[in-house]
Amino acid sequence: MSAGRQSRVVVWGVLLTAALTLGGCSSTIADLPVVGTPADAPARPKEAGAYLPVHDLPPDRDAEVIPPKERTKIEAELIAARNRQAVNSQASTANSQTAPNAQNSAAK
């Protein structure tokens, strides 16, 4: 290994070590009055907040969100839209398959 390459490796190692060291101290550096937060920023709480209540579920609803008549109407509209899309995709697939055949026969 040449001396220039060895010194480059050492420099990169020192830079990596310095970056990791400063990264570990970033929370304490941010708390410094000169370097850290701006003057108009709210103060940090002294204690960390409590854990979020992820297992506390809201109570079950008593009433239906959508009345049954509207629900069946919406379902029928969605089924009709799905059927229209299926027909349109089949037609476009059929057109795309016939178009290359027409071009091939014209080229002959």
Jmol script that loads the backbone (N, CA, C; Angstrom):
load data "model"
ATOM      1  N   MET A   1       0.852  -1.161   0.000  1.00  0.00           N
ATOM      2  CA  MET A   1       0.000   0.000   0.000  1.00  0.00           C
ATOM      3  C   MET A   1       0.905   1.232   0.000  1.00  0.00           C
ATOM      4  N   SER A   2       0.624   2.168  -0.869  1.00  0.00           N
ATOM      5  CA  SER A   2       1.469   3.359  -0.972  1.00  0.00           C
ATOM      6  C   SER A   2       1.185   4.308   0.190  1.00  0.00           C
ATOM      7  N   ALA A   3       2.122   5.217   0.419  1.00  0.00           N
ATOM      8  CA  ALA A   3       2.008   6.149   1.542  1.00  0.00           C
ATOM      9  C   ALA A   3       0.831   7.095   1.344  1.00  0.00           C
ATOM     10  N   GLY A   4       0.597   7.535   0.098  1.00  0.00           N
ATOM     11  CA  GLY A   4      -0.522   8.442  -0.176  1.00  0.00           C
ATOM     12  C   GLY A   4      -1.860   7.773   0.079  1.00  0.00           C
ATOM     13  N   ARG A   5      -1.966   6.521  -0.314  1.00  0.00           N
ATOM     14  CA  ARG A   5      -3.225   5.800  -0.123  1.00  0.00           C
ATOM     15  C   ARG A   5      -3.446   5.517   1.357  1.00  0.00           C
ATOM     16  N   GLN A   6      -2.372   5.187   2.060  1.00  0.00           N
ATOM     17  CA  GLN A   6      -2.482   4.905   3.480  1.00  0.00           C
ATOM     18  C   GLN A   6      -2.907   6.156   4.243  1.00  0.00           C
ATOM     19  N   SER A   7      -2.361   7.307   3.889  1.00  0.00           N
ATOM     20  CA  SER A   7      -2.747   8.540   4.578  1.00  0.00           C
ATOM     21  C   SER A   7      -4.194   8.906   4.266  1.00  0.00           C
ATOM     22  N   ARG A   8      -4.660   8.613   3.035  1.00  0.00           N
ATOM     23  CA  ARG A   8      -6.054   8.869   2.678  1.00  0.00           C
ATOM     24  C   ARG A   8      -6.998   8.013   3.519  1.00  0.00           C
ATOM     25  N   VAL A   9      -6.624   6.763   3.731  1.00  0.00           N
ATOM     26  CA  VAL A   9      -7.447   5.862   4.537  1.00  0.00           C
ATOM     27  C   VAL A   9      -7.495   6.353   5.979  1.00  0.00           C
ATOM     28  N   VAL A  10      -6.379   6.810   6.487  1.00  0.00           N
ATOM     29  CA  VAL A  10      -6.334   7.319   7.860  1.00  0.00           C
ATOM     30  C   VAL A  10      -7.199   8.569   7.988  1.00  0.00           C
ATOM     31  N   VAL A  11      -7.122   9.470   7.013  1.00  0.00           N
ATOM     32  CA  VAL A  11      -7.919  10.696   7.055  1.00  0.00           C
ATOM     33  C   VAL A  11      -9.409  10.354   7.034  1.00  0.00           C
ATOM     34  N   TRP A  12      -9.812   9.435   6.167  1.00  0.00           N
ATOM     35  CA  TRP A  12     -11.221   9.038   6.102  1.00  0.00           C
ATOM     36  C   TRP A  12     -11.662   8.383   7.408  1.00  0.00           C
ATOM     37  N   GLY A  13     -10.784   7.603   8.011  1.00  0.00           N
ATOM     38  CA  GLY A  13     -11.111   6.981   9.302  1.00  0.00           C
ATOM     39  C   GLY A  13     -11.302   8.011  10.395  1.00  0.00           C
ATOM     40  N   VAL A  14     -10.430   9.015  10.412  1.00  0.00           N
ATOM     41  CA  VAL A  14     -10.551  10.078  11.413  1.00  0.00           C
ATOM     42  C   VAL A  14     -11.833  10.866  11.191  1.00  0.00           C
ATOM     43  N   LEU A  15     -12.148  11.170   9.932  1.00  0.00           N
ATOM     44  CA  LEU A  15     -13.385  11.913   9.640  1.00  0.00           C
ATOM     45  C   LEU A  15     -14.622  11.116  10.038  1.00  0.00           C
ATOM     46  N   LEU A  16     -14.622   9.822   9.779  1.00  0.00           N
ATOM     47  CA  LEU A  16     -15.752   8.976  10.149  1.00  0.00           C
ATOM     48  C   LEU A  16     -15.905   8.919  11.658  1.00  0.00           C
ATOM     49  N   THR A  17     -14.803   8.753  12.363  1.00  0.00           N
ATOM     50  CA  THR A  17     -14.846   8.712  13.826  1.00  0.00           C
ATOM     51  C   THR A  17     -15.342  10.042  14.389  1.00  0.00           C
ATOM     52  N   ALA A  18     -14.878  11.154  13.825  1.00  0.00           N
ATOM     53  CA  ALA A  18     -15.324  12.463  14.292  1.00  0.00           C
ATOM     54  C   ALA A  18     -16.816  12.654  14.035  1.00  0.00           C
ATOM     55  N   ALA A  19     -17.293  12.213  12.868  1.00  0.00           N
ATOM     56  CA  ALA A  19     -18.716  12.355  12.555  1.00  0.00           C
ATOM     57  C   ALA A  19     -19.566  11.535  13.509  1.00  0.00           C
ATOM     58  N   LEU A  20     -19.140  10.318  13.802  1.00  0.00           N
ATOM     59  CA  LEU A  20     -19.902   9.481  14.731  1.00  0.00           C
ATOM     60  C   LEU A  20     -19.871  10.057  16.145  1.00  0.00           C
ATOM     61  N   THR A  21     -18.743  10.585  16.535  1.00  0.00           N
ATOM     62  CA  THR A  21     -18.635  11.179  17.866  1.00  0.00           C
ATOM     63  C   THR A  21     -19.526  12.401  17.990  1.00  0.00           C
ATOM     64  N   LEU A  22     -19.484  13.268  17.016  1.00  0.00           N
ATOM     65  CA  LEU A  22     -20.331  14.459  17.064  1.00  0.00           C
ATOM     66  C   LEU A  22     -21.806  14.102  16.921  1.00  0.00           C
ATOM     67  N   GLY A  23     -22.106  13.070  16.174  1.00  0.00           N
ATOM     68  CA  GLY A  23     -23.497  12.639  16.044  1.00  0.00           C
ATOM     69  C   GLY A  23     -24.049  12.147  17.360  1.00  0.00           C
ATOM     70  N   GLY A  24     -23.234  11.489  18.145  1.00  0.00           N
ATOM     71  CA  GLY A  24     -23.673  11.031  19.451  1.00  0.00           C
ATOM     72  C   GLY A  24     -23.887  12.167  20.424  1.00  0.00           C
ATOM     73  N   CYS A  25     -23.216  13.274  20.220  1.00  0.00           N
ATOM     74  CA  CYS A  25     -23.341  14.427  21.114  1.00  0.00           C
ATOM     75  C   CYS A  25     -24.319  15.460  20.584  1.00  0.00           C
ATOM     76  N   SER A  26     -25.030  15.151  19.533  1.00  0.00           N
ATOM     77  CA  SER A  26     -25.862  16.181  18.909  1.00  0.00           C
ATOM     78  C   SER A  26     -26.958  16.683  19.835  1.00  0.00           C
ATOM     79  N   SER A  27     -27.492  15.827  20.697  1.00  0.00           N
ATOM     80  CA  SER A  27     -28.549  16.302  21.587  1.00  0.00           C
ATOM     81  C   SER A  27     -27.996  17.272  22.608  1.00  0.00           C
ATOM     82  N   THR A  28     -26.778  17.060  23.080  1.00  0.00           N
ATOM     83  CA  THR A  28     -26.214  17.995  24.052  1.00  0.00           C
ATOM     84  C   THR A  28     -25.740  19.267  23.364  1.00  0.00           C
ATOM     85  N   ILE A  29     -25.290  19.175  22.128  1.00  0.00           N
ATOM     86  CA  ILE A  29     -24.882  20.362  21.391  1.00  0.00           C
ATOM     87  C   ILE A  29     -26.096  21.239  21.094  1.00  0.00           C
ATOM     88  N   ALA A  30     -27.226  20.605  20.817  1.00  0.00           N
ATOM     89  CA  ALA A  30     -28.439  21.362  20.514  1.00  0.00           C
ATOM     90  C   ALA A  30     -28.939  22.133  21.718  1.00  0.00           C
ATOM     91  N   ASP A  31     -28.584  21.704  22.918  1.00  0.00           N
ATOM     92  CA  ASP A  31     -29.036  22.392  24.121  1.00  0.00           C
ATOM     93  C   ASP A  31     -28.172  23.592  24.488  1.00  0.00           C
ATOM     94  N   LEU A  32     -27.043  23.760  23.837  1.00  0.00           N
ATOM     95  CA  LEU A  32     -26.187  24.897  24.146  1.00  0.00           C
ATOM     96  C   LEU A  32     -26.879  26.192  23.723  1.00  0.00           C
ATOM     97  N   PRO A  33     -26.743  27.266  24.503  1.00  0.00           N
ATOM     98  CA  PRO A  33     -27.459  28.504  24.177  1.00  0.00           C
ATOM     99  C   PRO A  33     -26.949  29.192  22.918  1.00  0.00           C
ATOM    100  N   VAL A  34     -25.678  29.080  22.604  1.00  0.00           N
ATOM    101  CA  VAL A  34     -25.124  29.776  21.454  1.00  0.00           C
ATOM    102  C   VAL A  34     -25.395  29.005  20.169  1.00  0.00           C
ATOM    103  N   VAL A  35     -25.234  27.700  20.192  1.00  0.00           N
ATOM    104  CA  VAL A  35     -25.306  26.875  18.992  1.00  0.00           C
ATOM    105  C   VAL A  35     -26.709  26.343  18.750  1.00  0.00           C
ATOM    106  N   GLY A  36     -27.428  26.038  19.802  1.00  0.00           N
ATOM    107  CA  GLY A  36     -28.658  25.260  19.731  1.00  0.00           C
ATOM    108  C   GLY A  36     -29.855  25.946  19.133  1.00  0.00           C
ATOM    109  N   THR A  37     -30.936  25.934  19.863  1.00  0.00           N
ATOM    110  CA  THR A  37     -32.235  26.371  19.367  1.00  0.00           C
ATOM    111  C   THR A  37     -32.322  27.889  19.256  1.00  0.00           C
ATOM    112  N   PRO A  38     -33.196  28.401  18.407  1.00  0.00           N
ATOM    113  CA  PRO A  38     -33.381  29.844  18.292  1.00  0.00           C
ATOM    114  C   PRO A  38     -34.036  30.417  19.555  1.00  0.00           C
ATOM    115  N   ALA A  39     -33.956  31.713  19.709  1.00  0.00           N
ATOM    116  CA  ALA A  39     -34.463  32.368  20.916  1.00  0.00           C
ATOM    117  C   ALA A  39     -35.977  32.252  21.050  1.00  0.00           C
ATOM    118  N   ASP A  40     -36.711  32.214  19.924  1.00  0.00           N
ATOM    119  CA  ASP A  40     -38.162  32.185  20.003  1.00  0.00           C
ATOM    120  C   ASP A  40     -38.735  30.771  20.071  1.00  0.00           C
ATOM    121  N   ALA A  41     -37.887  29.756  20.172  1.00  0.00           N
ATOM    122  CA  ALA A  41     -38.358  28.370  20.245  1.00  0.00           C
ATOM    123  C   ALA A  41     -38.896  28.084  21.644  1.00  0.00           C
ATOM    124  N   PRO A  42     -39.961  27.263  21.745  1.00  0.00           N
ATOM    125  CA  PRO A  42     -40.477  26.937  23.078  1.00  0.00           C
ATOM    126  C   PRO A  42     -39.479  26.076  23.848  1.00  0.00           C
ATOM    127  N   ALA A  43     -39.530  26.168  25.141  1.00  0.00           N
ATOM    128  CA  ALA A  43     -38.607  25.406  25.985  1.00  0.00           C
ATOM    129  C   ALA A  43     -38.944  23.921  25.941  1.00  0.00           C
ATOM    130  N   ARG A  44     -37.917  23.098  26.054  1.00  0.00           N
ATOM    131  CA  ARG A  44     -38.137  21.652  26.082  1.00  0.00           C
ATOM    132  C   ARG A  44     -38.673  21.248  27.447  1.00  0.00           C
ATOM    133  N   PRO A  45     -39.539  20.235  27.475  1.00  0.00           N
ATOM    134  CA  PRO A  45     -40.006  19.762  28.774  1.00  0.00           C
ATOM    135  C   PRO A  45     -38.855  19.069  29.514  1.00  0.00           C
ATOM    136  N   LYS A  46     -38.886  19.137  30.826  1.00  0.00           N
ATOM    137  CA  LYS A  46     -37.823  18.528  31.622  1.00  0.00           C
ATOM    138  C   LYS A  46     -37.865  17.006  31.537  1.00  0.00           C
ATOM    139  N   GLU A  47     -39.061  16.432  31.489  1.00  0.00           N
ATOM    140  CA  GLU A  47     -39.208  14.979  31.418  1.00  0.00           C
ATOM    141  C   GLU A  47     -39.769  14.599  30.056  1.00  0.00           C
ATOM    142  N   ALA A  48     -39.370  13.434  29.618  1.00  0.00           N
ATOM    143  CA  ALA A  48     -39.898  12.945  28.346  1.00  0.00           C
ATOM    144  C   ALA A  48     -41.380  12.622  28.507  1.00  0.00           C
ATOM    145  N   GLY A  49     -42.116  12.779  27.437  1.00  0.00           N
ATOM    146  CA  GLY A  49     -43.540  12.511  27.472  1.00  0.00           C
ATOM    147  C   GLY A  49     -43.841  11.039  27.695  1.00  0.00           C
ATOM    148  N   ALA A  50     -45.053  10.774  28.115  1.00  0.00           N
ATOM    149  CA  ALA A  50     -45.478   9.397  28.348  1.00  0.00           C
ATOM    150  C   ALA A  50     -45.693   8.693  27.015  1.00  0.00           C
ATOM    151  N   TYR A  51     -45.745   7.381  27.069  1.00  0.00           N
ATOM    152  CA  TYR A  51     -46.003   6.606  25.864  1.00  0.00           C
ATOM    153  C   TYR A  51     -47.422   6.847  25.373  1.00  0.00           C
ATOM    154  N   LEU A  52     -47.599   6.774  24.079  1.00  0.00           N
ATOM    155  CA  LEU A  52     -48.927   6.971  23.509  1.00  0.00           C
ATOM    156  C   LEU A  52     -49.820   5.787  23.847  1.00  0.00           C
ATOM    157  N   PRO A  53     -51.098   6.025  24.070  1.00  0.00           N
ATOM    158  CA  PRO A  53     -52.003   4.924  24.426  1.00  0.00           C
ATOM    159  C   PRO A  53     -52.446   4.148  23.187  1.00  0.00           C
ATOM    160  N   VAL A  54     -51.581   3.280  22.685  1.00  0.00           N
ATOM    161  CA  VAL A  54     -51.879   2.592  21.440  1.00  0.00           C
ATOM    162  C   VAL A  54     -52.916   1.489  21.603  1.00  0.00           C
ATOM    163  N   HIS A  55     -53.102   0.988  22.822  1.00  0.00           N
ATOM    164  CA  HIS A  55     -54.063  -0.099  23.021  1.00  0.00           C
ATOM    165  C   HIS A  55     -55.421   0.414  23.501  1.00  0.00           C
ATOM    166  N   ASP A  56     -55.547   1.699  23.739  1.00  0.00           N
ATOM    167  CA  ASP A  56     -56.827   2.260  24.137  1.00  0.00           C
ATOM    168  C   ASP A  56     -57.652   2.514  22.893  1.00  0.00           C
ATOM    169  N   LEU A  57     -58.677   1.705  22.685  1.00  0.00           N
ATOM    170  CA  LEU A  57     -59.513   1.816  21.498  1.00  0.00           C
ATOM    171  C   LEU A  57     -60.734   2.680  21.801  1.00  0.00           C
ATOM    172  N   PRO A  58     -61.244   3.400  20.810  1.00  0.00           N
ATOM    173  CA  PRO A  58     -62.463   4.182  21.037  1.00  0.00           C
ATOM    174  C   PRO A  58     -63.657   3.251  21.232  1.00  0.00           C
ATOM    175  N   PRO A  59     -64.689   3.713  21.893  1.00  0.00           N
ATOM    176  CA  PRO A  59     -65.861   2.849  22.115  1.00  0.00           C
ATOM    177  C   PRO A  59     -66.565   2.544  20.793  1.00  0.00           C
ATOM    178  N   ASP A  60     -67.247   1.402  20.754  1.00  0.00           N
ATOM    179  CA  ASP A  60     -67.994   1.015  19.558  1.00  0.00           C
ATOM    180  C   ASP A  60     -69.127   1.998  19.310  1.00  0.00           C
ATOM    181  N   ARG A  61     -69.456   2.185  18.034  1.00  0.00           N
ATOM    182  CA  ARG A  61     -70.541   3.088  17.668  1.00  0.00           C
ATOM    183  C   ARG A  61     -71.874   2.363  17.822  1.00  0.00           C
ATOM    184  N   ASP A  62     -72.874   3.123  18.234  1.00  0.00           N
ATOM    185  CA  ASP A  62     -74.202   2.549  18.379  1.00  0.00           C
ATOM    186  C   ASP A  62     -74.974   2.595  17.068  1.00  0.00           C
ATOM    187  N   ALA A  63     -74.806   3.654  16.301  1.00  0.00           N
ATOM    188  CA  ALA A  63     -75.573   3.836  15.068  1.00  0.00           C
ATOM    189  C   ALA A  63     -74.703   3.511  13.856  1.00  0.00           C
ATOM    190  N   GLU A  64     -75.370   3.138  12.767  1.00  0.00           N
ATOM    191  CA  GLU A  64     -74.674   2.902  11.506  1.00  0.00           C
ATOM    192  C   GLU A  64     -74.169   4.237  10.964  1.00  0.00           C
ATOM    193  N   VAL A  65     -73.010   4.225  10.353  1.00  0.00           N
ATOM    194  CA  VAL A  65     -72.472   5.443   9.773  1.00  0.00           C
ATOM    195  C   VAL A  65     -73.241   5.790   8.508  1.00  0.00           C
ATOM    196  N   ILE A  66     -73.476   4.805   7.674  1.00  0.00           N
ATOM    197  CA  ILE A  66     -74.229   4.996   6.436  1.00  0.00           C
ATOM    198  C   ILE A  66     -75.506   4.170   6.551  1.00  0.00           C
ATOM    199  N   PRO A  67     -76.656   4.779   6.293  1.00  0.00           N
ATOM    200  CA  PRO A  67     -77.907   4.012   6.343  1.00  0.00           C
ATOM    201  C   PRO A  67     -77.881   2.875   5.314  1.00  0.00           C
ATOM    202  N   PRO A  68     -78.572   1.781   5.582  1.00  0.00           N
ATOM    203  CA  PRO A  68     -78.538   0.618   4.690  1.00  0.00           C
ATOM    204  C   PRO A  68     -78.964   0.922   3.253  1.00  0.00           C
ATOM    205  N   LYS A  69     -79.953   1.803   3.042  1.00  0.00           N
ATOM    206  CA  LYS A  69     -80.392   2.135   1.685  1.00  0.00           C
ATOM    207  C   LYS A  69     -79.270   2.795   0.898  1.00  0.00           C
ATOM    208  N   GLU A  70     -78.599   3.756   1.527  1.00  0.00           N
ATOM    209  CA  GLU A  70     -77.501   4.434   0.847  1.00  0.00           C
ATOM    210  C   GLU A  70     -76.337   3.475   0.604  1.00  0.00           C
ATOM    211  N   ARG A  71     -76.122   2.557   1.555  1.00  0.00           N
ATOM    212  CA  ARG A  71     -75.035   1.593   1.404  1.00  0.00           C
ATOM    213  C   ARG A  71     -75.273   0.688   0.193  1.00  0.00           C
ATOM    214  N   THR A  72     -76.484   0.187   0.027  1.00  0.00           N
ATOM    215  CA  THR A  72     -76.770  -0.669  -1.125  1.00  0.00           C
ATOM    216  C   THR A  72     -76.667   0.119  -2.427  1.00  0.00           C
ATOM    217  N   LYS A  73     -77.073   1.391  -2.413  1.00  0.00           N
ATOM    218  CA  LYS A  73     -76.966   2.235  -3.605  1.00  0.00           C
ATOM    219  C   LYS A  73     -75.497   2.431  -3.986  1.00  0.00           C
ATOM    220  N   ILE A  74     -74.655   2.716  -3.003  1.00  0.00           N
ATOM    221  CA  ILE A  74     -73.225   2.919  -3.261  1.00  0.00           C
ATOM    222  C   ILE A  74     -72.588   1.625  -3.774  1.00  0.00           C
ATOM    223  N   GLU A  75     -72.959   0.488  -3.159  1.00  0.00           N
ATOM    224  CA  GLU A  75     -72.410  -0.787  -3.611  1.00  0.00           C
ATOM    225  C   GLU A  75     -72.811  -1.079  -5.056  1.00  0.00           C
ATOM    226  N   ALA A  76     -74.059  -0.776  -5.413  1.00  0.00           N
ATOM    227  CA  ALA A  76     -74.520  -1.001  -6.785  1.00  0.00           C
ATOM    228  C   ALA A  76     -73.758  -0.114  -7.763  1.00  0.00           C
ATOM    229  N   GLU A  77     -73.504   1.141  -7.380  1.00  0.00           N
ATOM    230  CA  GLU A  77     -72.732   2.043  -8.241  1.00  0.00           C
ATOM    231  C   GLU A  77     -71.303   1.547  -8.429  1.00  0.00           C
ATOM    232  N   LEU A  78     -70.704   1.046  -7.358  1.00  0.00           N
ATOM    233  CA  LEU A  78     -69.340   0.524  -7.459  1.00  0.00           C
ATOM    234  C   LEU A  78     -69.275  -0.728  -8.339  1.00  0.00           C
ATOM    235  N   ILE A  79     -70.259  -1.588  -8.215  1.00  0.00           N
ATOM    236  CA  ILE A  79     -70.295  -2.798  -9.051  1.00  0.00           C
ATOM    237  C   ILE A  79     -70.474  -2.415 -10.518  1.00  0.00           C
ATOM    238  N   ALA A  80     -71.336  -1.432 -10.789  1.00  0.00           N
ATOM    239  CA  ALA A  80     -71.536  -0.986 -12.174  1.00  0.00           C
ATOM    240  C   ALA A  80     -70.252  -0.378 -12.737  1.00  0.00           C
ATOM    241  N   ALA A  81     -69.546   0.416 -11.932  1.00  0.00           N
ATOM    242  CA  ALA A  81     -68.288   1.005 -12.394  1.00  0.00           C
ATOM    243  C   ALA A  81     -67.246  -0.081 -12.663  1.00  0.00           C
ATOM    244  N   ARG A  82     -67.178  -1.088 -11.802  1.00  0.00           N
ATOM    245  CA  ARG A  82     -66.238  -2.197 -12.008  1.00  0.00           C
ATOM    246  C   ARG A  82     -66.551  -2.937 -13.306  1.00  0.00           C
ATOM    247  N   ASN A  83     -67.819  -3.169 -13.556  1.00  0.00           N
ATOM    248  CA  ASN A  83     -68.210  -3.872 -14.790  1.00  0.00           C
ATOM    249  C   ASN A  83     -67.872  -3.045 -16.026  1.00  0.00           C
ATOM    250  N   ARG A  84     -68.104  -1.717 -15.955  1.00  0.00           N
ATOM    251  CA  ARG A  84     -67.755  -0.858 -17.097  1.00  0.00           C
ATOM    252  C   ARG A  84     -66.259  -0.895 -17.363  1.00  0.00           C
ATOM    253  N   GLN A  85     -65.472  -0.846 -16.316  1.00  0.00           N
ATOM    254  CA  GLN A  85     -64.017  -0.884 -16.483  1.00  0.00           C
ATOM    255  C   GLN A  85     -63.560  -2.223 -17.053  1.00  0.00           C
ATOM    256  N   ALA A  86     -64.199  -3.301 -16.643  1.00  0.00           N
ATOM    257  CA  ALA A  86     -63.832  -4.608 -17.159  1.00  0.00           C
ATOM    258  C   ALA A  86     -64.127  -4.687 -18.655  1.00  0.00           C
ATOM    259  N   VAL A  87     -65.282  -4.151 -19.073  1.00  0.00           N
ATOM    260  CA  VAL A  87     -65.638  -4.164 -20.489  1.00  0.00           C
ATOM    261  C   VAL A  87     -64.668  -3.292 -21.279  1.00  0.00           C
ATOM    262  N   ASN A  88     -64.339  -2.112 -20.740  1.00  0.00           N
ATOM    263  CA  ASN A  88     -63.420  -1.205 -21.441  1.00  0.00           C
ATOM    264  C   ASN A  88     -62.021  -1.805 -21.548  1.00  0.00           C
ATOM    265  N   SER A  89     -61.561  -2.475 -20.501  1.00  0.00           N
ATOM    266  CA  SER A  89     -60.216  -3.063 -20.566  1.00  0.00           C
ATOM    267  C   SER A  89     -60.189  -4.241 -21.533  1.00  0.00           C
ATOM    268  N   GLN A  90     -61.273  -5.003 -21.599  1.00  0.00           N
ATOM    269  CA  GLN A  90     -61.324  -6.110 -22.565  1.00  0.00           C
ATOM    270  C   GLN A  90     -61.333  -5.567 -23.990  1.00  0.00           C
ATOM    271  N   ALA A  91     -62.056  -4.464 -24.215  1.00  0.00           N
ATOM    272  CA  ALA A  91     -62.114  -3.886 -25.558  1.00  0.00           C
ATOM    273  C   ALA A  91     -60.756  -3.317 -25.952  1.00  0.00           C
ATOM    274  N   SER A  92     -60.078  -2.660 -25.025  1.00  0.00           N
ATOM    275  CA  SER A  92     -58.767  -2.102 -25.360  1.00  0.00           C
ATOM    276  C   SER A  92     -57.744  -3.211 -25.570  1.00  0.00           C
ATOM    277  N   THR A  93     -57.858  -4.295 -24.840  1.00  0.00           N
ATOM    278  CA  THR A  93     -56.948  -5.428 -25.033  1.00  0.00           C
ATOM    279  C   THR A  93     -57.181  -6.057 -26.398  1.00  0.00           C
ATOM    280  N   ALA A  94     -58.447  -6.194 -26.774  1.00  0.00           N
ATOM    281  CA  ALA A  94     -58.763  -6.770 -28.084  1.00  0.00           C
ATOM    282  C   ALA A  94     -58.265  -5.862 -29.206  1.00  0.00           C
ATOM    283  N   ASN A  95     -58.406  -4.558 -29.052  1.00  0.00           N
ATOM    284  CA  ASN A  95     -57.929  -3.612 -30.064  1.00  0.00           C
ATOM    285  C   ASN A  95     -56.411  -3.637 -30.175  1.00  0.00           C
ATOM    286  N   SER A  96     -55.724  -3.748 -29.054  1.00  0.00           N
ATOM    287  CA  SER A  96     -54.262  -3.750 -29.097  1.00  0.00           C
ATOM    288  C   SER A  96     -53.731  -5.046 -29.699  1.00  0.00           C
ATOM    289  N   GLN A  97     -54.477  -6.134 -29.562  1.00  0.00           N
ATOM    290  CA  GLN A  97     -54.034  -7.398 -30.145  1.00  0.00           C
ATOM    291  C   GLN A  97     -54.297  -7.435 -31.648  1.00  0.00           C
ATOM    292  N   THR A  98     -55.361  -6.803 -32.120  1.00  0.00           N
ATOM    293  CA  THR A  98     -55.672  -6.808 -33.545  1.00  0.00           C
ATOM    294  C   THR A  98     -54.836  -5.794 -34.313  1.00  0.00           C
ATOM    295  N   ALA A  99     -54.425  -4.714 -33.666  1.00  0.00           N
ATOM    296  CA  ALA A  99     -53.654  -3.676 -34.342  1.00  0.00           C
ATOM    297  C   ALA A  99     -52.312  -4.198 -34.833  1.00  0.00           C
ATOM    298  N   PRO A 100     -51.530  -4.922 -34.054  1.00  0.00           N
ATOM    299  CA  PRO A 100     -50.254  -5.448 -34.580  1.00  0.00           C
ATOM    300  C   PRO A 100     -50.460  -6.430 -35.724  1.00  0.00           C
ATOM    301  N   ASN A 101     -51.532  -7.212 -35.675  1.00  0.00           N
ATOM    302  CA  ASN A 101     -51.797  -8.156 -36.767  1.00  0.00           C
ATOM    303  C   ASN A 101     -52.098  -7.402 -38.072  1.00  0.00           C
ATOM    304  N   ALA A 102     -52.821  -6.299 -37.974  1.00  0.00           N
ATOM    305  CA  ALA A 102     -53.120  -5.497 -39.175  1.00  0.00           C
ATOM    306  C   ALA A 102     -51.856  -4.869 -39.721  1.00  0.00           C
ATOM    307  N   GLN A 103     -50.950  -4.428 -38.847  1.00  0.00           N
ATOM    308  CA  GLN A 103     -49.720  -3.822 -39.306  1.00  0.00           C
ATOM    309  C   GLN A 103     -48.821  -4.867 -39.948  1.00  0.00           C
ATOM    310  N   ASN A 104     -48.789  -6.070 -39.397  1.00  0.00           N
ATOM    311  CA  ASN A 104     -47.956  -7.137 -39.970  1.00  0.00           C
ATOM    312  C   ASN A 104     -48.466  -7.554 -41.352  1.00  0.00           C
ATOM    313  N   SER A 105     -49.784  -7.617 -41.534  1.00  0.00           N
ATOM    314  CA  SER A 105     -50.322  -8.021 -42.834  1.00  0.00           C
ATOM    315  C   SER A 105     -50.095  -6.908 -43.873  1.00  0.00           C
ATOM    316  N   ALA A 106     -50.119  -5.645 -43.451  1.00  0.00           N
ATOM    317  CA  ALA A 106     -49.873  -4.544 -44.366  1.00  0.00           C
ATOM    318  C   ALA A 106     -48.400  -4.507 -44.796  1.00  0.00           C
ATOM    319  N   ALA A 107     -47.511  -4.931 -43.913  1.00  0.00           N
ATOM    320  CA  ALA A 107     -46.086  -4.922 -44.222  1.00  0.00           C
ATOM    321  C   ALA A 107     -45.717  -6.022 -45.223  1.00  0.00           C
ATOM    322  N   LYS A 108     -46.483  -7.089 -45.261  1.00  0.00           N
ATOM    323  CA  LYS A 108     -46.186  -8.202 -46.166  1.00  0.00           C
ATOM    324  C   LYS A 108     -46.558  -7.800 -47.540  1.00  0.00           C
TER     325      LYS A 108
END
end "model"
wireframe off; spacefill off
backbone 0.3
color backbone group
